[in-house]
Amino acid sequence: MRTRSPACVNGRLRCVVVLAAAFVSLGAQAAEDRVILAQKAKINEACTTLGSQGLTCKFIKASDIDGAAGDARLWVPSSSGDLGAMMQLPADRTTWLERGAGTEFFAQALIYQRTDRLGIPYFSARMAVLSRVGSNAPRYVDDKDDLAWATFDSRLKSAPEGSEDATSYLTSVDVAAASEAAAIGDAKSKAAADVIYRQSPEFRHATLRANALVCVQLIAGAKLDLERDSRMAAISGYEDVAVRQSAAATIVRCQDVIRSAQHENLKK
């Protein structure tokens, strides 16, 4: 609440502003809530720069906006350390009294999460512009929200709740969430089907066939190694025991693999 001293009432130039409240009440009808057309990560990124432009982001609970009993009031703390950086206003948006008194202005975007009709979360914001003279407690002003929203929209787009833009955005969020859920569902279904397939006789048969085909090539390569070593031994008089043992082991192992595949094929 603001009252004027007798000196102001009597028409003198200097008016003393008395701020009686320790907290500033932001009523339900005093400010317009807007849907933020962005998700949390982008909001966080934008808020880091908005602070230097005189607009402080505050993440609050939706219950702080609505009130426990449906009383849609928000109490904005008035402590000096909670106001953030000062908001720069055009000269034509301040009165000569405000300029003469050295009035400072601060903007706060009060951001909270809601869920739409499908239960998908999104973010809304309410703007609170506060003024302060000297060391006095700040007071809420209701004629400068448009400037704060302009600053906000320079980094993040917003739209009034229920507007065409807000509805379109929330629809896109629902579609994206549904697509993501469908993709996750498909991936889980494919993973489950893959687990079942890997436990099936068909998978065993296919694996044995694939291993047998590989072994045909390995046996051919091992025989070439033995033939090459035999030619070298005919010249040098010495056989390479390591080469011959490796080739022999490959041939024997692969013969077992091929035999298993043939046996499995006969069982089909």
MOKAQUI-V709260 format. One record per pair of residues at least 24 apart in sequence whose ideal C-beta (glycine too) atoms are under 10 Angstrom apart, sorted by the first residue. I is the first residue (numbers start at 1). J is the second residue. D is the distance in whole Angstrom. If there is no record, write none. Layout:
# MOKAQUI-V709260
I & J & D
I & J & D
This chain:
# MOKAQUI-V709260
1 & 25 & 10
1 & 139 & 8
2 & 131 & 10
2 & 139 & 6
8 & 97 & 10
13 & 97 & 9
13 & 100 & 8
14 & 97 & 10
14 & 100 & 9
14 & 101 & 9
15 & 97 & 7
15 & 100 & 9
15 & 101 & 8
16 & 101 & 10
16 & 133 & 10
16 & 136 & 10
17 & 97 & 9
17 & 101 & 7
17 & 103 & 9
17 & 131 & 10
17 & 133 & 6
17 & 134 & 9
17 & 136 & 7
17 & 139 & 8
18 & 136 & 8
18 & 137 & 10
19 & 78 & 8
19 & 131 & 10
19 & 132 & 9
19 & 133 & 8
19 & 136 & 5
19 & 137 & 5
19 & 138 & 8
19 & 139 & 6
20 & 137 & 8
20 & 139 & 10
21 & 75 & 10
21 & 78 & 8
21 & 137 & 7
21 & 138 & 10
21 & 139 & 8
21 & 140 & 10
22 & 75 & 10
22 & 77 & 9
22 & 78 & 6
22 & 79 & 9
22 & 137 & 6
23 & 74 & 10
23 & 75 & 5
23 & 76 & 7
23 & 77 & 7
23 & 78 & 6
23 & 79 & 10
23 & 137 & 8
23 & 138 & 10
24 & 74 & 9
24 & 75 & 7
24 & 76 & 5
24 & 77 & 8
24 & 78 & 6
24 & 128 & 8
24 & 130 & 6
24 & 131 & 10
24 & 137 & 8
24 & 138 & 6
24 & 139 & 6
24 & 140 & 5
24 & 141 & 10
25 & 73 & 6
25 & 74 & 8
25 & 75 & 6
25 & 76 & 8
25 & 140 & 7
26 & 65 & 9
26 & 72 & 10
26 & 73 & 7
26 & 74 & 5
26 & 75 & 8
26 & 76 & 6
26 & 108 & 10
26 & 110 & 8
26 & 126 & 7
26 & 127 & 9
26 & 128 & 5
26 & 129 & 10
26 & 130 & 9
26 & 140 & 6
26 & 142 & 9
27 & 71 & 10
27 & 72 & 8
27 & 73 & 6
27 & 74 & 9
27 & 140 & 9
27 & 142 & 9
28 & 65 & 9
28 & 66 & 9
28 & 67 & 9
28 & 70 & 10
28 & 71 & 8
28 & 72 & 3
28 & 73 & 6
28 & 74 & 9
28 & 126 & 10
29 & 72 & 9
29 & 142 & 10
30 & 73 & 9
30 & 74 & 9
30 & 126 & 9
30 & 128 & 9
30 & 140 & 7
30 & 141 & 10
30 & 142 & 5
30 & 145 & 9
31 & 74 & 9
31 & 110 & 9
31 & 125 & 10
31 & 126 & 5
31 & 127 & 6
31 & 128 & 7
31 & 129 & 9
31 & 140 & 9
31 & 142 & 7
31 & 145 & 6
31 & 148 & 10
32 & 125 & 10
32 & 126 & 8
32 & 127 & 8
32 & 145 & 7
32 & 146 & 10
32 & 149 & 8
32 & 158 & 10
32 & 160 & 6
32 & 161 & 8
33 & 65 & 7
33 & 72 & 9
33 & 110 & 9
33 & 112 & 9
33 & 114 & 9
33 & 124 & 5
33 & 125 & 7
33 & 126 & 5
33 & 127 & 9
33 & 158 & 10
33 & 160 & 8
33 & 161 & 6
33 & 162 & 10
34 & 109 & 9
34 & 123 & 10
34 & 124 & 7
34 & 125 & 6
34 & 126 & 8
34 & 127 & 8
34 & 149 & 7
34 & 152 & 9
34 & 153 & 9
34 & 157 & 10
34 & 158 & 4
34 & 159 & 6
34 & 160 & 6
34 & 161 & 7
34 & 163 & 9
34 & 165 & 10
34 & 166 & 8
35 & 114 & 9
35 & 116 & 10
35 & 122 & 7
35 & 123 & 8
35 & 124 & 5
35 & 125 & 8
35 & 157 & 9
35 & 158 & 6
35 & 159 & 5
35 & 160 & 8
35 & 161 & 6
35 & 162 & 9
35 & 163 & 8
35 & 165 & 8
35 & 166 & 4
35 & 167 & 9
35 & 169 & 7
35 & 170 & 7
35 & 173 & 10
36 & 109 & 9
36 & 111 & 7
36 & 112 & 10
36 & 113 & 10
36 & 122 & 8
36 & 123 & 4
36 & 124 & 6
36 & 125 & 6
36 & 152 & 9
36 & 153 & 10
36 & 156 & 6
36 & 157 & 8
36 & 158 & 5
36 & 159 & 9
36 & 166 & 9
36 & 169 & 9
37 & 122 & 9
37 & 123 & 9
37 & 153 & 9
37 & 156 & 7
37 & 157 & 4
37 & 158 & 6
37 & 159 & 6
37 & 165 & 7
37 & 166 & 8
37 & 168 & 9
37 & 169 & 5
37 & 170 & 9
37 & 172 & 9
37 & 173 & 9
38 & 122 & 9
38 & 123 & 8
38 & 155 & 9
38 & 156 & 5
38 & 157 & 7
38 & 158 & 9
38 & 169 & 9
39 & 121 & 9
39 & 122 & 8
39 & 123 & 8
39 & 173 & 8
39 & 176 & 9
40 & 111 & 9
40 & 113 & 8
40 & 121 & 9
40 & 122 & 10
40 & 123 & 7
42 & 123 & 10
42 & 155 & 9
42 & 156 & 7
42 & 157 & 10
43 & 109 & 9
43 & 111 & 7
43 & 123 & 6
43 & 125 & 9
43 & 155 & 9
43 & 156 & 6
44 & 111 & 10
45 & 155 & 9
45 & 156 & 9
46 & 109 & 10
46 & 152 & 8
46 & 154 & 9
46 & 155 & 4
46 & 156 & 5
46 & 157 & 10
47 & 109 & 8
47 & 111 & 8
47 & 152 & 10
47 & 155 & 8
47 & 156 & 8
48 & 155 & 10
49 & 154 & 9
49 & 155 & 6
50 & 84 & 9
50 & 85 & 9
50 & 107 & 9
50 & 109 & 7
50 & 148 & 10
50 & 151 & 7
50 & 152 & 7
50 & 154 & 8
50 & 155 & 6
50 & 156 & 8
51 & 84 & 6
51 & 85 & 6
52 & 84 & 10
52 & 85 & 6
53 & 85 & 8
53 & 87 & 8
53 & 88 & 8
53 & 107 & 9
53 & 148 & 10
53 & 151 & 5
53 & 152 & 9
53 & 154 & 8
53 & 155 & 8
54 & 83 & 10
54 & 84 & 7
54 & 85 & 5
54 & 86 & 6
54 & 87 & 3
54 & 88 & 6
54 & 89 & 9
54 & 104 & 10
54 & 105 & 8
54 & 106 & 7
54 & 107 & 6
54 & 129 & 10
54 & 147 & 10
54 & 148 & 8
54 & 151 & 7
55 & 84 & 7
55 & 85 & 8
55 & 87 & 7
55 & 106 & 9
55 & 107 & 4
55 & 108 & 7
55 & 109 & 6
55 & 127 & 9
55 & 129 & 9
55 & 147 & 10
55 & 148 & 6
55 & 149 & 9
55 & 150 & 10
55 & 151 & 5
55 & 152 & 6
55 & 154 & 9
55 & 155 & 9
56 & 82 & 8
56 & 83 & 7
56 & 84 & 3
56 & 85 & 7
56 & 87 & 9
56 & 106 & 7
56 & 107 & 7
56 & 108 & 5
56 & 109 & 7
56 & 110 & 10
56 & 128 & 10
57 & 84 & 9
57 & 107 & 10
57 & 108 & 8
57 & 109 & 5
57 & 110 & 8
57 & 111 & 6
57 & 125 & 8
57 & 152 & 9
57 & 156 & 9
58 & 82 & 9
58 & 84 & 9
58 & 108 & 6
58 & 109 & 7
58 & 110 & 5
58 & 111 & 7
58 & 112 & 9
58 & 125 & 9
58 & 126 & 10
58 & 128 & 9
59 & 109 & 9
59 & 110 & 8
59 & 111 & 5
59 & 112 & 7
59 & 113 & 8
59 & 123 & 9
59 & 125 & 10
60 & 110 & 6
60 & 111 & 7
60 & 112 & 5
60 & 113 & 9
60 & 125 & 10
60 & 126 & 9
61 & 112 & 6
61 & 113 & 8
62 & 112 & 5
62 & 113 & 6
62 & 114 & 6
62 & 115 & 9
62 & 123 & 10
62 & 124 & 8
63 & 112 & 9
64 & 110 & 8
64 & 112 & 7
65 & 110 & 7
65 & 112 & 6
65 & 114 & 9
65 & 124 & 8
65 & 125 & 10
65 & 126 & 7
66 & 112 & 9
66 & 114 & 10
72 & 126 & 10
74 & 110 & 7
74 & 112 & 10
74 & 126 & 7
74 & 128 & 8
74 & 140 & 10
76 & 106 & 10
76 & 108 & 7
76 & 110 & 8
76 & 128 & 5
76 & 130 & 7
76 & 138 & 8
76 & 140 & 7
77 & 108 & 10
77 & 138 & 9
78 & 130 & 8
78 & 132 & 9
78 & 136 & 9
78 & 137 & 5
78 & 138 & 5
78 & 139 & 8
78 & 140 & 10
79 & 137 & 9
79 & 138 & 9
80 & 106 & 10
80 & 132 & 8
80 & 135 & 8
80 & 136 & 10
80 & 137 & 9
80 & 138 & 8
82 & 106 & 9
82 & 108 & 9
82 & 130 & 10
82 & 138 & 9
83 & 107 & 9
83 & 108 & 8
83 & 130 & 7
83 & 132 & 7
83 & 138 & 6
84 & 108 & 7
84 & 109 & 10
84 & 130 & 10
86 & 132 & 9
87 & 129 & 7
87 & 130 & 9
87 & 131 & 9
87 & 144 & 8
87 & 147 & 8
87 & 148 & 7
87 & 151 & 8
88 & 147 & 9
88 & 151 & 9
89 & 129 & 9
89 & 131 & 10
89 & 144 & 7
89 & 147 & 6
89 & 148 & 10
90 & 147 & 8
93 & 143 & 8
93 & 144 & 6
93 & 146 & 9
93 & 147 & 6
94 & 131 & 9
94 & 144 & 9
98 & 131 & 7
98 & 133 & 8
98 & 141 & 9
101 & 131 & 10
101 & 133 & 5
101 & 134 & 8
101 & 136 & 10
102 & 132 & 10
102 & 133 & 7
102 & 134 & 7
103 & 131 & 5
103 & 132 & 7
103 & 133 & 5
103 & 134 & 9
103 & 136 & 10
103 & 139 & 10
103 & 141 & 9
104 & 130 & 9
104 & 131 & 7
104 & 132 & 5
104 & 133 & 8
104 & 134 & 9
104 & 138 & 8
105 & 129 & 6
105 & 130 & 7
105 & 131 & 5
105 & 132 & 8
105 & 138 & 9
105 & 141 & 7
105 & 144 & 7
105 & 147 & 9
105 & 148 & 9
106 & 130 & 5
106 & 131 & 8
106 & 132 & 7
106 & 138 & 7
106 & 148 & 9
107 & 144 & 8
107 & 145 & 8
107 & 147 & 8
107 & 148 & 4
107 & 149 & 9
107 & 151 & 7
107 & 152 & 8
108 & 148 & 8
109 & 148 & 7
109 & 149 & 9
109 & 151 & 9
109 & 152 & 6
109 & 156 & 9
109 & 158 & 9
111 & 152 & 10
111 & 156 & 10
114 & 161 & 9
114 & 170 & 10
116 & 167 & 10
116 & 170 & 5
116 & 171 & 9
116 & 173 & 7
116 & 174 & 7
116 & 177 & 9
117 & 170 & 9
117 & 174 & 9
118 & 170 & 9
118 & 173 & 9
118 & 174 & 5
118 & 177 & 7
118 & 178 & 8
119 & 174 & 10
119 & 177 & 9
120 & 170 & 8
120 & 173 & 6
120 & 174 & 6
120 & 175 & 10
120 & 176 & 9
120 & 177 & 5
120 & 178 & 9
120 & 181 & 10
121 & 173 & 9
121 & 177 & 9
122 & 166 & 9
122 & 169 & 8
122 & 170 & 6
122 & 173 & 6
122 & 174 & 10
123 & 156 & 9
123 & 158 & 10
124 & 158 & 9
124 & 161 & 7
124 & 166 & 9
125 & 149 & 9
125 & 152 & 7
125 & 156 & 9
125 & 158 & 7
127 & 151 & 10
127 & 152 & 7
127 & 158 & 9
201 & 264 & 9
201 & 267 & 9
201 & 268 & 8
202 & 268 & 10
204 & 264 & 7
205 & 261 & 8
205 & 264 & 6
205 & 265 & 7
205 & 267 & 9
205 & 268 & 7
207 & 261 & 9
207 & 264 & 10
208 & 257 & 8
208 & 258 & 9
208 & 260 & 6
208 & 261 & 4
208 & 262 & 9
208 & 263 & 9
208 & 264 & 5
208 & 265 & 8
209 & 261 & 6
209 & 264 & 9
209 & 265 & 8
210 & 261 & 9
211 & 254 & 9
211 & 257 & 5
211 & 258 & 9
211 & 260 & 8
211 & 261 & 7
212 & 254 & 8
212 & 257 & 6
212 & 258 & 5
212 & 259 & 9
212 & 260 & 8
212 & 261 & 4
212 & 262 & 8
212 & 264 & 9
212 & 265 & 9
213 & 257 & 10
213 & 258 & 9
213 & 261 & 9
214 & 254 & 8
214 & 257 & 8
215 & 250 & 8
215 & 251 & 9
215 & 253 & 8
215 & 254 & 3
215 & 255 & 8
215 & 256 & 9
215 & 257 & 5
215 & 258 & 6
215 & 261 & 9
216 & 254 & 8
216 & 257 & 10
216 & 258 & 7
217 & 254 & 9
218 & 247 & 10
218 & 250 & 5
218 & 251 & 8
218 & 253 & 8
218 & 254 & 5
218 & 257 & 9
219 & 247 & 9
219 & 250 & 7
219 & 251 & 5
219 & 252 & 10
219 & 253 & 9
219 & 254 & 5
219 & 255 & 7
219 & 257 & 10
219 & 258 & 8
220 & 251 & 10
220 & 254 & 10
221 & 247 & 8
221 & 250 & 8
221 & 251 & 10
222 & 246 & 8
222 & 247 & 4
222 & 248 & 8
222 & 249 & 8
222 & 250 & 4
222 & 251 & 5
222 & 252 & 10
222 & 253 & 10
222 & 254 & 8
223 & 247 & 7
223 & 250 & 9
223 & 251 & 7
225 & 250 & 9
225 & 251 & 10
226 & 251 & 8
